[in-house]
C-alpha cells in the first residue's frame, strides 16, 4: 500500500523494523503511487530538465573569462580570503564529473521506459530542482560578494542534497545499483563537496567580518562536516 510522502527529516520505520537515520525520508519504493506515468510526471520531469539546463548556463556565465554573472571568480575570492581547508585548484575538476552524473539522473527521470514513473525519481524531482537553483544562486551571490546571503543559500543547498538522497533511498543496505550509481552518485558527490564548502564559507564570512579563523576552529568545523557525512 502506498505511503504518503513525508518530510526529509522525518524518522521513518524501515523494513527491518528499526528507524532510519535522522535525515531519512520514506523508502523510495513507498513514495507516491506505483502506477504508470501521468501528465504531471511529464511536466515535472521536463521542469527538472529546464532548471538543470539553466543552472548549467549560469555556471558557464559565472566561470567564463569575462565573468558575466559575477564580479569575481571563486579563485579570486579564495586568493583574497586565505582560510584553512581550501582545496587545490585541480580538485575543482571533480565538478565536471558531478554535473555529468547529475545529467544522467535528469535524463533518466525523463524516460518513459526509465524513471518517468519511478516512485523514487518522482519523489526526488522537487528537491533536485531546488539543488540546481541553489547551485547557480550560490555562484551568483558568492561571486558578487554577498557572503551572508550566499551562506544561507549553500546551507539550503546542502539540506536539499540530503533530501534528494533520502528520497532516492540511495544509501541504505538494500538500495539497488540503479539507485546508488545511476540516480544517487552525482548527488552524493555533490553533497560531500557542498558540505565541505559550507565549512569554508563560514570561515570566509568570519574573515570578511575581521576575525581570522584559527586552525582549531577550522578543525572543529571539519569535524562537524564529518559528523554530517556519517549521520
Protein Blocks (a to p, Z undefined) as FASTA:
>chain_A
ZZddddfkbccddfkopacdfklccdfklgojfbdcdfklmmmmmmmmmmmmmmmmmmmm
mmmmnlmmbmbdfklmmmmmccehiacfklmmmmmmmmmmmmmmmmmmmpmklmmmgmkl
mmmmmmmmmmmmmmmmmmmmmmnopaklmmmmmmmmmmmmmmmmmmnopmbfklcfklmm
mmmmmmmmmmmmmmmmmmmmmmmmmmmnopacdfklmmmmmmmmmmmmmZZ
